[in-house]
Amino acid sequence: MSAWRIAFFAGLAAVAAPAAAGAQLEIVTLRHRPAEQVLSGLQPFVEPGGAVSSLGDKILLRVSPANLAELRTAIAALDTPLRQLVVSVRQGRAWHGQGDGVGVSVRGSRVEIQGGSADSQREDTVSQQVQVLEGGRALIRVGQSLPLVMREWRATPGGWVQVDSMRRADVGSGFYALPQVLGDRVNVEISPSLERIGPDGVVESARLTTTVSGPLGAWIPLGASQSDTHRADYGSTGLARSSSQSGGQVWLRVDAIE
């Protein structure tokens, strides 16, 4: 017996359980959407004792004639053509740092004290968008492949030897998204990421994974981060203090192309 026949009879068994009085089996073939997607929207309208299941592009119903009429109306409203969507993600990060220090130097019998302060800030904003069919998966990532020098020390019979090698690291930004539209609202599984090379050559990255819901055509906040660092160095030649604050925000928007 083929796998399709097995699945078909399994679907029939699912709706063959005790149902409402006068229930009859009805099979509705969908035109536009997967049966699993339509099934979730039908469940709230199924009468007590009724049974509904899905199989491929078909909905199997065992309900009373009155409930069947209601469910057919609901199916017609849910089985609409899939829409083309534009998923937009905006990621922004800001950094602000302050530092000051005092240096002491001795020249003969003279002691010199010098001081100073510095203030710097940086902002990065990345906006990306991709088109995807409703219910489909979308992935976009833009960046660059950077060479990184790796240094290690290996033990040999003649002593320790320095060995340098190079590998490449992909640094960039992008997101993965799975949007589902219901009426004028959208549910989205989303995983955006933002990476950049910091002033000291270290790769800085920010990532999140979440599921959100909101209106079509509106910016939806996904999350935000904030960090503060403080450092003080003391020595015989003076002292130096620095502090920095960094934060980021991520926003999502889904538009339907009419």
Steps between C-alpha positions, in 0.01 A plus 500: 500500500638843403593761760227732367231232551625432850485874580153523344355219711672643807322829433169319464562321829561835668154621404326164550488544879160558661363825360194719538159353424427491128867559414616412151842478339589781261829550312589851385787554256684827550613718210767726645634412845640192679235312693701520824492879485125516442431235762634714785253775407204258490544344844317776696188450282469122533194397702537279811529140384604603149827386343723672247839393356725586209668301224710666231273753332181358656298569815306204642194593705250290696250745645129571491350659185455833678862510618616385156346810344682720753831325438465531122456875544809511723702294251408738218622793712827326595588336168613821331793537256841529664630857502842632417656662805791737560680440831710794620738496795677803645789445741682781675784521751652802671821528701621786719831502686677739735850488639738710706842452649790654685863430413802566721855533368823589681772693323792558730369688798183604317173310515255553215132416526287486189133424466238477232162362407334364188144441389389294200184345361396274216167398346422216260164445330423215261172473308423191292194358328407191305192381311340169593177317428264485798586197711842464337843530657725795426873542563723795416859561609750756374859537617860427423752223552799622701840332541594430862855411600519224761817457704589198711808351663588137438745284694779348290819307591689828457262702718186704451432621146265778397255394227281752319198404292214683339130430483211704369204619706168614355382823660172658401136564581172343400193316620291185462121541503187287471188722469139381534217743422152481651273785394679829558748355748820302458681244714874475432774267614808720469875467566697817416876539550740794479880464491780751456874538557572710810779758535727239657440247222260285704179383333201651682169325450137526610240230440147417609233242421134562570142467377290816486156609385386839378308691233601488136680813381617613846842491665512242780775523766682168541741578781766728641830466687705729723845457653730719711869441563744678730876457523778656706876438462749614763876495473817675602475736205140607553143382473242463227126456523249419229134417471270412212134445437357304210149408401306356211145471372336274240177573314290291259241594240297281262314647201271320258546568129154548355 
